Amino acid sequence: MRILIVSDAWYPQRNGVIRVLESLIEALEKRGHVLGMITPNRFTTIPCPSYSEIPLALFPYRGVKRQIQAFAPQALHIATEGPLGSAARRWCLNHKVPFTTAYHTKFPEYIHERTKLPLNWLYAGIRRFHKPAHTVMAPSPSVYRELTARNFPHVQPWAHGVNVEVFTPQPKDFLQLPRPIHMFVGRIAVEKNIPAFLDLELPGSKVVVGRGPQKNTLQKHYPHVHFFDTNNDTELVQLFSSADVFVFPSLTDTFGLVMLEAMACGVPVAAYPVTGPLDVMQLDGPGENAMGCLDFDLTLAIQKALGKSPAACRAYAMNFSWERVADQFLAFLAPIETRDALPAPLTAEEVEGS
């Protein structure tokens, strides 16, 4: 099948959405499917306000139209709600072509955090975006329940996975810091609630790995914290493995793939009992299991997570296969029955003028 994915998030960015897409694409291509991508890399872009590392495509409709018609997909999936996702949605509606969407990110909460606009208004806009989709893929059971409660139609829970061949336990001595080493890995932005972790009185060392608009501010406010960045999985796995506990303070993630990556490296997790951690840890509320602890008292969660079995963490992560993720994704797609359902490709004059 020829599958076209439209995403406003792509390289050189590094985030959970991209990790999901790259792993999904790899799994689908192994099965013989042909994947195409529409990303900001082929458009004129401007930095996203308040988050300059995210490029936003400028006036992308004609370019999106050209790429869709050139690829002639048999299924079309819109991964993000940004300018490219909106252009692809508009094209599909104009030409009565079915499509699917995914709800990877809690944009209403993120925008509310920055602007204080009412959440109900913001959710109404996001609901309108997803309403025409054949299927809205929700990355966890909790998000599925939340979207259903907010009257999103056609929502289906969609599993996530981790590449356990890449994320494997490594020696602990990559970081020569006082132990225990408490680590956060992810986007360094206000919505990740990182100060809730950095403000804690903890023995040993605190480590933050990643990049984002809040990094410089946090480095100035927390000079005792060790900040790292990496562009490759080899070093990322070494950093993960060097930690004694992975601390995930976010209150707004839809899933939190980094928690699975940490566990695949044999590192237990401490987090709040909210959407994302509850799904990853498969707990109904505050509590602990062999892989870590969830508690509204994050210090207590960390204390209980320390010392959990690395082998148990690794064994648990092994259950999250990208093959299962790909199976569900294919089942959710809305096939475009024949190539005749698509408009003819653009003429040379149209291409040159776009």
Contacts in CASP RR format, 6 or more apart in sequence:
PFRMAT RR
TARGET T0000
AUTHOR 0000-0000-0000
METHOD contacts of the structure
MODEL  1
MRILIVSDAWYPQRNGVIRVLESLIEALEKRGHVLGMITPNRFTTIPCPS
YSEIPLALFPYRGVKRQIQAFAPQALHIATEGPLGSAARRWCLNHKVPFT
TAYHTKFPEYIHERTKLPLNWLYAGIRRFHKPAHTVMAPSPSVYRELTAR
NFPHVQPWAHGVNVEVFTPQPKDFLQLPRPIHMFVGRIAVEKNIPAFLDL
ELPGSKVVVGRGPQKNTLQKHYPHVHFFDTNNDTELVQLFSSADVFVFPS
LTDTFGLVMLEAMACGVPVAAYPVTGPLDVMQLDGPGENAMGCLDFDLTL
AIQKALGKSPAACRAYAMNFSWERVADQFLAFLAPIETRDALPAPLTAEE
VEGS
1 33 0 8 1.000
1 34 0 8 1.000
1 74 0 8 1.000
1 75 0 8 1.000
1 330 0 8 1.000
1 333 0 8 1.000
1 335 0 8 1.000
2 33 0 8 1.000
2 34 0 8 1.000
2 36 0 8 1.000
2 71 0 8 1.000
2 72 0 8 1.000
2 73 0 8 1.000
2 74 0 8 1.000
2 75 0 8 1.000
3 28 0 8 1.000
3 33 0 8 1.000
3 34 0 8 1.000
3 35 0 8 1.000
3 36 0 8 1.000
3 73 0 8 1.000
3 74 0 8 1.000
3 75 0 8 1.000
3 76 0 8 1.000
3 77 0 8 1.000
3 333 0 8 1.000
4 35 0 8 1.000
4 36 0 8 1.000
4 37 0 8 1.000
4 38 0 8 1.000
4 68 0 8 1.000
4 71 0 8 1.000
4 73 0 8 1.000
4 75 0 8 1.000
4 76 0 8 1.000
4 77 0 8 1.000
5 21 0 8 1.000
5 25 0 8 1.000
5 35 0 8 1.000
5 36 0 8 1.000
5 37 0 8 1.000
5 38 0 8 1.000
5 77 0 8 1.000
5 78 0 8 1.000
5 79 0 8 1.000
6 37 0 8 1.000
6 38 0 8 1.000
6 64 0 8 1.000
6 76 0 8 1.000
6 77 0 8 1.000
6 78 0 8 1.000
6 79 0 8 1.000
6 80 0 8 1.000
6 84 0 8 1.000
6 85 0 8 1.000
6 87 0 8 1.000
6 88 0 8 1.000
7 17 0 8 1.000
7 18 0 8 1.000
7 21 0 8 1.000
7 37 0 8 1.000
7 38 0 8 1.000
7 39 0 8 1.000
7 79 0 8 1.000
7 80 0 8 1.000
7 84 0 8 1.000
7 85 0 8 1.000
8 39 0 8 1.000
8 40 0 8 1.000
8 54 0 8 1.000
8 56 0 8 1.000
8 57 0 8 1.000
8 79 0 8 1.000
8 80 0 8 1.000
8 81 0 8 1.000
8 82 0 8 1.000
8 83 0 8 1.000
8 84 0 8 1.000
8 85 0 8 1.000
9 15 0 8 1.000
9 17 0 8 1.000
9 18 0 8 1.000
9 21 0 8 1.000
9 39 0 8 1.000
9 54 0 8 1.000
9 79 0 8 1.000
9 80 0 8 1.000
10 18 0 8 1.000
10 21 0 8 1.000
10 37 0 8 1.000
10 39 0 8 1.000
10 40 0 8 1.000
10 41 0 8 1.000
11 18 0 8 1.000
11 39 0 8 1.000
11 41 0 8 1.000
13 53 0 8 1.000
13 54 0 8 1.000
14 210 0 8 1.000
14 211 0 8 1.000
14 231 0 8 1.000
15 186 0 8 1.000
15 187 0 8 1.000
16 104 0 8 1.000
16 256 0 8 1.000
16 257 0 8 1.000
16 258 0 8 1.000
17 79 0 8 1.000
17 80 0 8 1.000
17 104 0 8 1.000
17 105 0 8 1.000
19 257 0 8 1.000
20 104 0 8 1.000
20 139 0 8 1.000
20 160 0 8 1.000
20 257 0 8 1.000
20 325 0 8 1.000
21 79 0 8 1.000
23 161 0 8 1.000
23 163 0 8 1.000
23 322 0 8 1.000
23 325 0 8 1.000
24 322 0 8 1.000
24 325 0 8 1.000
24 326 0 8 1.000
24 329 0 8 1.000
25 35 0 8 1.000
25 37 0 8 1.000
26 322 0 8 1.000
27 322 0 8 1.000
27 323 0 8 1.000
27 325 0 8 1.000
27 326 0 8 1.000
28 35 0 8 1.000
28 326 0 8 1.000
28 329 0 8 1.000
28 330 0 8 1.000
29 35 0 8 1.000
31 326 0 8 1.000
36 71 0 8 1.000
36 73 0 8 1.000
38 64 0 8 1.000
38 67 0 8 1.000
38 68 0 8 1.000
38 84 0 8 1.000
38 88 0 8 1.000
39 84 0 8 1.000
40 55 0 8 1.000
40 56 0 8 1.000
40 57 0 8 1.000
40 84 0 8 1.000
42 63 0 8 1.000
42 67 0 8 1.000
43 57 0 8 1.000
43 58 0 8 1.000
43 60 0 8 1.000
43 63 0 8 1.000
43 84 0 8 1.000
44 57 0 8 1.000
44 58 0 8 1.000
44 59 0 8 1.000
45 55 0 8 1.000
45 56 0 8 1.000
45 57 0 8 1.000
45 58 0 8 1.000
46 55 0 8 1.000
46 56 0 8 1.000
46 58 0 8 1.000
47 53 0 8 1.000
47 54 0 8 1.000
47 55 0 8 1.000
47 56 0 8 1.000
48 54 0 8 1.000
48 55 0 8 1.000
48 56 0 8 1.000
50 114 0 8 1.000
50 213 0 8 1.000
51 189 0 8 1.000
51 212 0 8 1.000
51 213 0 8 1.000
52 213 0 8 1.000
53 211 0 8 1.000
53 212 0 8 1.000
53 213 0 8 1.000
56 82 0 8 1.000
56 83 0 8 1.000
57 83 0 8 1.000
57 84 0 8 1.000
57 87 0 8 1.000
58 83 0 8 1.000
60 83 0 8 1.000
60 84 0 8 1.000
60 87 0 8 1.000
61 87 0 8 1.000
61 90 0 8 1.000
61 91 0 8 1.000
62 353 0 8 1.000
62 354 0 8 1.000
63 87 0 8 1.000
63 354 0 8 1.000
64 84 0 8 1.000
64 85 0 8 1.000
64 87 0 8 1.000
64 88 0 8 1.000
64 91 0 8 1.000
65 87 0 8 1.000
65 91 0 8 1.000
65 346 0 8 1.000
65 354 0 8 1.000
66 346 0 8 1.000
66 350 0 8 1.000
66 351 0 8 1.000
66 354 0 8 1.000
68 76 0 8 1.000
68 88 0 8 1.000
68 91 0 8 1.000
68 342 0 8 1.000
69 342 0 8 1.000
69 343 0 8 1.000
69 344 0 8 1.000
69 345 0 8 1.000
69 346 0 8 1.000
70 345 0 8 1.000
70 346 0 8 1.000
72 339 0 8 1.000
72 342 0 8 1.000
72 345 0 8 1.000
73 336 0 8 1.000
73 342 0 8 1.000
74 335 0 8 1.000
74 336 0 8 1.000
74 339 0 8 1.000
75 100 0 8 1.000
75 333 0 8 1.000
75 334 0 8 1.000
75 335 0 8 1.000
75 336 0 8 1.000
76 88 0 8 1.000
76 92 0 8 1.000
76 97 0 8 1.000
76 98 0 8 1.000
76 99 0 8 1.000
76 100 0 8 1.000
76 334 0 8 1.000
76 336 0 8 1.000
77 99 0 8 1.000
77 100 0 8 1.000
77 101 0 8 1.000
77 102 0 8 1.000
77 329 0 8 1.000
77 333 0 8 1.000
78 85 0 8 1.000
78 88 0 8 1.000
78 89 0 8 1.000
78 99 0 8 1.000
78 100 0 8 1.000
78 101 0 8 1.000
78 102 0 8 1.000
78 133 0 8 1.000
79 85 0 8 1.000
79 101 0 8 1.000
79 102 0 8 1.000
79 104 0 8 1.000
80 102 0 8 1.000
80 104 0 8 1.000
80 105 0 8 1.000
81 101 0 8 1.000
81 107 0 8 1.000
81 126 0 8 1.000
81 129 0 8 1.000
81 130 0 8 1.000
86 129 0 8 1.000
88 99 0 8 1.000
89 99 0 8 1.000
89 101 0 8 1.000
89 129 0 8 1.000
89 132 0 8 1.000
91 97 0 8 1.000
92 98 0 8 1.000
92 99 0 8 1.000
92 132 0 8 1.000
93 132 0 8 1.000
95 342 0 8 1.000
95 343 0 8 1.000
97 336 0 8 1.000
97 341 0 8 1.000
97 342 0 8 1.000
98 134 0 8 1.000
98 334 0 8 1.000
98 335 0 8 1.000
98 336 0 8 1.000
99 132 0 8 1.000
99 133 0 8 1.000
99 134 0 8 1.000
99 334 0 8 1.000
100 133 0 8 1.000
100 134 0 8 1.000
100 135 0 8 1.000
100 136 0 8 1.000
100 137 0 8 1.000
100 332 0 8 1.000
100 333 0 8 1.000
100 334 0 8 1.000
101 129 0 8 1.000
101 130 0 8 1.000
101 133 0 8 1.000
101 135 0 8 1.000
101 136 0 8 1.000
101 137 0 8 1.000
102 136 0 8 1.000
102 137 0 8 1.000
102 138 0 8 1.000
102 139 0 8 1.000
102 158 0 8 1.000
103 126 0 8 1.000
103 130 0 8 1.000
103 136 0 8 1.000
103 137 0 8 1.000
103 138 0 8 1.000
103 139 0 8 1.000
103 143 0 8 1.000
103 147 0 8 1.000
103 152 0 8 1.000
103 155 0 8 1.000
103 254 0 8 1.000
104 139 0 8 1.000
104 254 0 8 1.000
105 254 0 8 1.000
106 191 0 8 1.000
106 252 0 8 1.000
106 253 0 8 1.000
106 254 0 8 1.000
107 122 0 8 1.000
107 126 0 8 1.000
108 119 0 8 1.000
108 122 0 8 1.000
108 123 0 8 1.000
108 126 0 8 1.000
109 119 0 8 1.000
109 191 0 8 1.000
109 252 0 8 1.000
110 191 0 8 1.000
110 252 0 8 1.000
111 117 0 8 1.000
111 122 0 8 1.000
112 118 0 8 1.000
112 119 0 8 1.000
112 122 0 8 1.000
113 190 0 8 1.000
113 191 0 8 1.000
113 252 0 8 1.000
114 190 0 8 1.000
123 150 0 8 1.000
127 150 0 8 1.000
127 151 0 8 1.000
127 152 0 8 1.000
130 136 0 8 1.000
130 152 0 8 1.000
130 153 0 8 1.000
131 152 0 8 1.000
131 153 0 8 1.000
133 154 0 8 1.000
134 154 0 8 1.000
134 332 0 8 1.000
134 333 0 8 1.000
134 334 0 8 1.000
135 154 0 8 1.000
135 155 0 8 1.000
135 156 0 8 1.000
135 332 0 8 1.000
135 333 0 8 1.000
135 334 0 8 1.000
136 147 0 8 1.000
136 152 0 8 1.000
136 153 0 8 1.000
136 154 0 8 1.000
136 155 0 8 1.000
136 156 0 8 1.000
137 156 0 8 1.000
137 158 0 8 1.000
137 328 0 8 1.000
137 329 0 8 1.000
137 332 0 8 1.000
138 144 0 8 1.000
138 147 0 8 1.000
138 155 0 8 1.000
138 156 0 8 1.000
138 157 0 8 1.000
138 158 0 8 1.000
138 254 0 8 1.000
139 158 0 8 1.000
139 160 0 8 1.000
139 254 0 8 1.000
139 255 0 8 1.000
140 157 0 8 1.000
140 160 0 8 1.000
140 254 0 8 1.000
140 255 0 8 1.000
140 275 0 8 1.000
140 276 0 8 1.000
140 279 0 8 1.000
140 280 0 8 1.000
141 157 0 8 1.000
141 279 0 8 1.000
142 275 0 8 1.000
142 276 0 8 1.000
142 278 0 8 1.000
142 279 0 8 1.000
143 157 0 8 1.000
143 254 0 8 1.000
143 255 0 8 1.000
143 275 0 8 1.000
143 276 0 8 1.000
143 279 0 8 1.000
144 155 0 8 1.000
144 156 0 8 1.000
144 157 0 8 1.000
146 275 0 8 1.000
147 155 0 8 1.000
148 155 0 8 1.000
156 328 0 8 1.000
156 332 0 8 1.000
158 325 0 8 1.000
158 328 0 8 1.000
158 329 0 8 1.000
158 332 0 8 1.000
159 320 0 8 1.000
159 324 0 8 1.000
159 325 0 8 1.000
159 328 0 8 1.000
160 255 0 8 1.000
160 257 0 8 1.000
160 260 0 8 1.000
160 320 0 8 1.000
160 325 0 8 1.000
161 257 0 8 1.000
161 260 0 8 1.000
161 320 0 8 1.000
161 321 0 8 1.000
161 322 0 8 1.000
161 324 0 8 1.000
161 325 0 8 1.000
162 257 0 8 1.000
162 260 0 8 1.000
162 261 0 8 1.000
162 263 0 8 1.000
162 264 0 8 1.000
162 317 0 8 1.000
162 320 0 8 1.000
162 322 0 8 1.000
163 264 0 8 1.000
163 322 0 8 1.000
164 264 0 8 1.000
164 314 0 8 1.000
164 317 0 8 1.000
164 318 0 8 1.000
166 233 0 8 1.000
166 237 0 8 1.000
167 233 0 8 1.000
167 237 0 8 1.000
167 240 0 8 1.000
167 261 0 8 1.000
167 264 0 8 1.000
167 265 0 8 1.000
167 317 0 8 1.000
168 237 0 8 1.000
168 264 0 8 1.000
168 265 0 8 1.000
169 241 0 8 1.000
169 265 0 8 1.000
169 266 0 8 1.000
169 310 0 8 1.000
169 314 0 8 1.000
170 237 0 8 1.000
170 238 0 8 1.000
170 240 0 8 1.000
170 241 0 8 1.000
170 242 0 8 1.000
170 265 0 8 1.000
171 241 0 8 1.000
172 241 0 8 1.000
172 242 0 8 1.000
173 242 0 8 1.000
174 238 0 8 1.000
174 239 0 8 1.000
174 241 0 8 1.000
174 242 0 8 1.000
175 181 0 8 1.000
175 205 0 8 1.000
175 207 0 8 1.000
175 226 0 8 1.000
175 239 0 8 1.000
175 242 0 8 1.000
177 204 0 8 1.000
177 205 0 8 1.000
177 207 0 8 1.000
177 226 0 8 1.000
178 203 0 8 1.000
178 204 0 8 1.000
178 205 0 8 1.000
179 204 0 8 1.000
179 205 0 8 1.000
179 244 0 8 1.000
180 202 0 8 1.000
180 203 0 8 1.000
180 204 0 8 1.000
180 205 0 8 1.000
180 244 0 8 1.000
180 245 0 8 1.000
180 306 0 8 1.000
181 204 0 8 1.000
181 205 0 8 1.000
181 207 0 8 1.000
181 242 0 8 1.000
181 243 0 8 1.000
181 244 0 8 1.000
181 245 0 8 1.000
182 197 0 8 1.000
182 202 0 8 1.000
182 204 0 8 1.000
182 205 0 8 1.000
182 206 0 8 1.000
182 207 0 8 1.000
182 243 0 8 1.000
182 244 0 8 1.000
182 245 0 8 1.000
182 247 0 8 1.000
182 302 0 8 1.000
183 206 0 8 1.000
183 207 0 8 1.000
183 208 0 8 1.000
183 209 0 8 1.000
183 239 0 8 1.000
183 240 0 8 1.000
183 242 0 8 1.000
183 243 0 8 1.000
183 245 0 8 1.000
183 246 0 8 1.000
183 247 0 8 1.000
183 262 0 8 1.000
183 267 0 8 1.000
184 192 0 8 1.000
184 194 0 8 1.000
184 197 0 8 1.000
184 207 0 8 1.000
184 208 0 8 1.000
184 209 0 8 1.000
184 246 0 8 1.000
184 247 0 8 1.000
184 248 0 8 1.000
184 249 0 8 1.000
185 208 0 8 1.000
185 209 0 8 1.000
185 210 0 8 1.000
185 236 0 8 1.000
185 239 0 8 1.000
185 240 0 8 1.000
185 246 0 8 1.000
185 258 0 8 1.000
185 261 0 8 1.000
185 262 0 8 1.000
186 192 0 8 1.000
186 209 0 8 1.000
186 210 0 8 1.000
186 258 0 8 1.000
187 210 0 8 1.000
187 211 0 8 1.000
187 212 0 8 1.000
188 194 0 8 1.000
188 208 0 8 1.000
188 210 0 8 1.000
188 211 0 8 1.000
188 212 0 8 1.000
188 213 0 8 1.000
188 214 0 8 1.000
188 215 0 8 1.000
188 218 0 8 1.000
189 212 0 8 1.000
189 213 0 8 1.000
189 214 0 8 1.000
190 213 0 8 1.000
190 214 0 8 1.000
191 250 0 8 1.000
191 252 0 8 1.000
192 214 0 8 1.000
192 249 0 8 1.000
192 250 0 8 1.000
193 249 0 8 1.000
193 250 0 8 1.000
193 251 0 8 1.000
193 252 0 8 1.000
194 208 0 8 1.000
194 214 0 8 1.000
194 218 0 8 1.000
194 249 0 8 1.000
195 218 0 8 1.000
195 221 0 8 1.000
196 249 0 8 1.000
196 298 0 8 1.000
197 206 0 8 1.000
197 247 0 8 1.000
197 249 0 8 1.000
197 298 0 8 1.000
198 206 0 8 1.000
198 208 0 8 1.000
198 218 0 8 1.000
198 221 0 8 1.000
198 222 0 8 1.000
198 225 0 8 1.000
200 298 0 8 1.000
200 299 0 8 1.000
200 302 0 8 1.000
201 299 0 8 1.000
202 299 0 8 1.000
202 302 0 8 1.000
205 226 0 8 1.000
206 222 0 8 1.000
206 224 0 8 1.000
206 225 0 8 1.000
206 226 0 8 1.000
207 225 0 8 1.000
207 226 0 8 1.000
207 227 0 8 1.000
207 228 0 8 1.000
207 239 0 8 1.000
207 243 0 8 1.000
208 218 0 8 1.000
208 225 0 8 1.000
208 226 0 8 1.000
208 227 0 8 1.000
208 228 0 8 1.000
209 227 0 8 1.000
209 228 0 8 1.000
209 229 0 8 1.000
209 230 0 8 1.000
209 236 0 8 1.000
209 239 0 8 1.000
210 227 0 8 1.000
210 228 0 8 1.000
210 229 0 8 1.000
210 230 0 8 1.000
211 229 0 8 1.000
215 227 0 8 1.000
218 225 0 8 1.000
218 227 0 8 1.000
219 225 0 8 1.000
219 227 0 8 1.000
228 239 0 8 1.000
230 236 0 8 1.000
230 239 0 8 1.000
236 261 0 8 1.000
237 265 0 8 1.000
240 246 0 8 1.000
240 261 0 8 1.000
240 262 0 8 1.000
240 265 0 8 1.000
240 267 0 8 1.000
241 265 0 8 1.000
241 266 0 8 1.000
241 267 0 8 1.000
243 262 0 8 1.000
243 267 0 8 1.000
244 267 0 8 1.000
244 306 0 8 1.000
244 307 0 8 1.000
245 267 0 8 1.000
245 268 0 8 1.000
245 269 0 8 1.000
245 270 0 8 1.000
245 302 0 8 1.000
245 305 0 8 1.000
245 306 0 8 1.000
245 307 0 8 1.000
246 258 0 8 1.000
246 259 0 8 1.000
246 262 0 8 1.000
246 263 0 8 1.000
246 267 0 8 1.000
246 268 0 8 1.000
246 269 0 8 1.000
246 270 0 8 1.000
247 270 0 8 1.000
247 271 0 8 1.000
247 298 0 8 1.000
247 302 0 8 1.000
248 256 0 8 1.000
248 258 0 8 1.000
248 259 0 8 1.000
248 269 0 8 1.000
248 270 0 8 1.000
248 271 0 8 1.000
248 272 0 8 1.000
248 277 0 8 1.000
249 271 0 8 1.000
249 272 0 8 1.000
249 298 0 8 1.000
250 256 0 8 1.000
250 271 0 8 1.000
250 272 0 8 1.000
250 274 0 8 1.000
251 272 0 8 1.000
251 274 0 8 1.000
252 275 0 8 1.000
253 275 0 8 1.000
253 276 0 8 1.000
253 277 0 8 1.000
254 275 0 8 1.000
254 276 0 8 1.000
255 276 0 8 1.000
255 279 0 8 1.000
255 280 0 8 1.000
256 276 0 8 1.000
256 277 0 8 1.000
256 280 0 8 1.000
259 269 0 8 1.000
259 271 0 8 1.000
259 276 0 8 1.000
259 277 0 8 1.000
259 280 0 8 1.000
259 281 0 8 1.000
260 280 0 8 1.000
260 317 0 8 1.000
260 320 0 8 1.000
261 317 0 8 1.000
262 268 0 8 1.000
262 269 0 8 1.000
262 313 0 8 1.000
263 269 0 8 1.000
263 291 0 8 1.000
263 313 0 8 1.000
263 314 0 8 1.000
263 316 0 8 1.000
263 317 0 8 1.000
264 313 0 8 1.000
264 314 0 8 1.000
264 317 0 8 1.000
264 318 0 8 1.000
265 313 0 8 1.000
265 314 0 8 1.000
266 310 0 8 1.000
266 311 0 8 1.000
266 313 0 8 1.000
266 314 0 8 1.000
266 317 0 8 1.000
267 310 0 8 1.000
267 313 0 8 1.000
268 291 0 8 1.000
268 292 0 8 1.000
268 293 0 8 1.000
268 305 0 8 1.000
268 306 0 8 1.000
268 307 0 8 1.000
268 308 0 8 1.000
268 310 0 8 1.000
268 313 0 8 1.000
269 277 0 8 1.000
269 280 0 8 1.000
269 281 0 8 1.000
269 291 0 8 1.000
269 292 0 8 1.000
269 293 0 8 1.000
269 305 0 8 1.000
269 313 0 8 1.000
270 292 0 8 1.000
270 293 0 8 1.000
270 294 0 8 1.000
270 295 0 8 1.000
270 298 0 8 1.000
270 301 0 8 1.000
270 302 0 8 1.000
270 304 0 8 1.000
270 305 0 8 1.000
271 277 0 8 1.000
271 281 0 8 1.000
271 294 0 8 1.000
271 298 0 8 1.000
271 301 0 8 1.000
272 294 0 8 1.000
272 295 0 8 1.000
272 296 0 8 1.000
272 298 0 8 1.000
272 301 0 8 1.000
273 283 0 8 1.000
273 285 0 8 1.000
273 286 0 8 1.000
273 287 0 8 1.000
273 294 0 8 1.000
273 295 0 8 1.000
273 296 0 8 1.000
277 283 0 8 1.000
277 294 0 8 1.000
278 284 0 8 1.000
278 285 0 8 1.000
278 294 0 8 1.000
281 289 0 8 1.000
281 291 0 8 1.000
281 292 0 8 1.000
281 294 0 8 1.000
282 289 0 8 1.000
283 289 0 8 1.000
283 294 0 8 1.000
285 294 0 8 1.000
286 294 0 8 1.000
286 295 0 8 1.000
286 296 0 8 1.000
287 293 0 8 1.000
287 294 0 8 1.000
287 295 0 8 1.000
288 294 0 8 1.000
288 304 0 8 1.000
288 305 0 8 1.000
290 308 0 8 1.000
290 309 0 8 1.000
290 312 0 8 1.000
290 313 0 8 1.000
290 316 0 8 1.000
291 308 0 8 1.000
291 312 0 8 1.000
291 313 0 8 1.000
291 316 0 8 1.000
292 301 0 8 1.000
292 304 0 8 1.000
292 305 0 8 1.000
292 308 0 8 1.000
292 313 0 8 1.000
293 300 0 8 1.000
293 301 0 8 1.000
293 302 0 8 1.000
293 304 0 8 1.000
293 305 0 8 1.000
294 301 0 8 1.000
295 301 0 8 1.000
295 304 0 8 1.000
336 342 0 8 1.000
346 354 0 8 1.000
END
